[in-house]
Every structure is written in structure tokens, then in C-alpha cells.
Amino acid sequence: MQKWEYATVPLLVHATKQILDNWGEDGWELVAVVPGPNPEQLVAYLKRPKVA
């Protein structure tokens, strides 16, 4: 059975693509983006397969 690890990442509106590209380079897949604590910030939830 596949196991996953997860990360919660704050995103700044002006740098969202750069931040997600950096995480994607490390094998993380974006699952969801939700509003953050203020209008300038979002929160991304990511996952990647867990290495045994």
C-alpha cells in the first residue's frame, strides 16, 4: 500500500508560482490551496510518496 507524507506551506500571493515550483522540484504534488490568515497569504497542502 502506498504511504504518503504531507506538508503545509504558506504562500505569498506575489510569489506563489516560485514557491510551488520549488516544492514541485522536490517531488511534492499540490493537493489544495486555502485562504491564509490575511488577504496577502494562502496556505498550500502538498503530498508526495513516502520512501520506505
C-alpha distances in whole Angstrom, upper triangle without the diagonal:
4,6,10,13,16,20,23,26,30,31,35,36,38,35,32,32,32,30,27,28,28,24,23,24,22,19,19,18,21,19,23,26,28,32,33,36,38,39,39,35,32,28,25,22,19,16,14,11,11,12,11
4,7,10,13,17,20,23,26,28,31,33,35,32,29,28,28,26,23,24,24,20,19,21,18,15,15,15,17,16,20,23,26,29,30,33,35,36,35,32,28,25,22,18,16,12,10,7,8,9,10
4,7,10,14,17,20,24,25,29,31,33,30,27,27,27,24,22,23,22,19,18,20,17,14,14,14,16,15,18,22,24,27,27,30,33,34,33,29,26,23,20,16,14,10,9,6,5,8,8
4,7,10,13,16,20,22,25,27,29,26,23,23,24,21,18,20,19,15,15,17,14,12,10,11,13,12,15,18,20,24,24,27,29,30,29,26,23,19,16,13,10,6,6,5,5,8,10
4,7,11,13,17,19,23,25,27,24,21,22,21,18,16,18,17,13,14,16,13,11,9,11,12,12,15,17,19,22,22,24,27,28,27,23,20,17,14,11,8,6,6,6,5,9,11
4,7,10,14,16,19,21,24,21,18,19,19,16,14,16,15,12,13,15,13,11,8,9,10,9,11,13,15,18,18,20,23,24,23,20,17,13,10,7,6,4,7,9,9,13,15
4,6,10,12,16,18,20,18,15,17,17,13,12,14,13,10,12,14,12,12,8,10,10,10,11,12,14,16,15,17,20,21,20,16,14,10,8,6,5,6,9,12,12,15,18
4,7,10,13,16,18,16,14,16,16,12,12,15,14,11,13,16,14,14,11,12,10,10,10,10,11,12,11,14,16,18,17,13,10,7,6,5,6,9,12,15,16,19,21
4,6,10,13,15,12,11,13,13,9,9,12,11,9,12,15,14,14,11,12,10,11,11,9,11,12,10,13,15,16,14,10,9,6,5,6,8,11,14,17,18,21,24
4,7,10,12,11,9,12,12,9,10,14,13,12,15,17,17,18,14,15,13,14,12,10,10,10,8,10,11,12,10,7,6,5,6,9,11,15,17,21,22,24,27
4,6,9,7,6,9,10,7,8,12,12,11,14,16,17,18,15,15,12,14,12,9,10,10,8,11,11,11,9,6,5,6,7,10,12,16,18,22,23,26,29
4,6,5,6,9,10,8,11,13,14,14,16,18,19,20,18,18,15,17,15,12,12,11,9,11,10,10,6,5,6,9,10,14,16,19,22,26,27,29,33
4,6,5,9,10,10,11,14,15,16,17,20,21,22,19,19,16,17,15,11,12,11,10,12,11,9,6,6,7,10,11,15,17,21,23,27,29,31,35
4,6,8,9,10,12,14,15,16,18,19,21,23,20,20,18,20,18,15,16,14,14,16,14,12,8,9,11,13,14,18,19,23,25,29,30,33,36
4,6,5,6,9,10,11,13,14,16,17,19,17,17,15,18,17,14,16,15,14,17,15,14,11,10,11,12,13,16,17,20,22,25,27,29,33
4,6,5,6,8,10,11,12,14,16,17,15,14,12,14,13,10,13,13,13,16,15,13,11,9,9,10,9,13,14,17,19,23,25,27,30
4,5,5,6,9,10,10,12,14,15,14,13,12,15,14,12,15,16,16,19,19,17,14,13,12,13,12,14,14,17,18,22,24,26,30
4,6,5,6,9,10,11,13,15,14,14,13,17,16,15,17,18,18,20,20,19,16,14,14,14,13,15,15,17,18,22,24,25,29
4,5,5,6,9,10,11,13,11,12,11,14,14,13,15,16,15,18,18,17,14,12,11,11,10,12,12,15,16,20,21,23,27
4,5,5,6,9,10,11,9,9,8,11,12,11,14,16,16,19,19,18,16,14,12,11,9,10,9,12,13,17,19,21,25
4,6,5,6,9,10,9,10,10,14,15,14,18,19,19,23,23,22,19,17,15,15,12,14,12,14,14,18,20,21,25
4,5,5,7,9,9,11,12,15,16,16,19,20,20,22,23,23,20,17,16,15,13,14,12,14,14,17,18,20,23
4,5,5,7,6,8,9,12,14,14,17,19,18,21,22,22,20,17,15,13,11,11,9,10,10,14,15,17,20
4,5,5,5,6,8,12,14,14,18,20,21,24,25,24,22,19,17,15,12,12,9,10,10,13,15,16,20
4,6,7,10,12,15,17,18,22,24,23,27,27,27,24,22,20,18,15,15,12,13,11,14,16,16,20
4,6,9,12,15,17,18,21,24,23,26,27,27,25,22,20,18,15,14,11,11,9,11,12,13,17
4,7,10,13,16,17,21,23,23,27,28,28,26,23,20,18,15,13,10,8,6,8,10,11,15
4,7,9,12,14,17,20,20,23,25,25,23,20,17,15,11,10,6,5,5,8,11,13,16
4,6,9,12,15,18,19,23,24,24,22,19,16,14,10,9,5,5,6,9,12,15,18
4,6,8,12,15,16,20,21,20,19,16,13,11,7,6,4,7,9,12,15,18,21
4,7,10,14,16,19,21,20,20,17,13,11,8,5,5,7,10,13,15,19,22
4,7,10,12,16,17,17,17,14,10,8,6,5,7,10,13,16,19,22,25
4,7,9,13,14,13,13,10,7,6,4,6,9,12,16,19,21,25,28
4,6,10,11,11,12,9,6,5,7,8,12,15,19,22,24,27,30
4,7,8,7,9,7,5,6,9,11,15,18,22,25,27,30,33
4,5,7,8,5,4,5,9,12,15,19,22,26,27,30,33
4,7,8,7,8,9,13,15,18,22,25,29,29,32,35
4,6,6,8,10,14,17,20,24,27,31,32,35,38
4,6,8,11,14,18,21,24,28,31,33,36,39
4,7,11,13,17,20,23,26,30,31,34,37
4,7,10,13,16,20,23,27,28,31,34
4,7,10,13,17,20,24,25,28,31
4,7,10,14,17,20,22,25,28
4,6,10,13,17,19,22,25
4,7,11,14,15,19,22
4,7,11,12,16,19
4,7,9,12,15
4,6,9,12
4,6,9
4,6
4
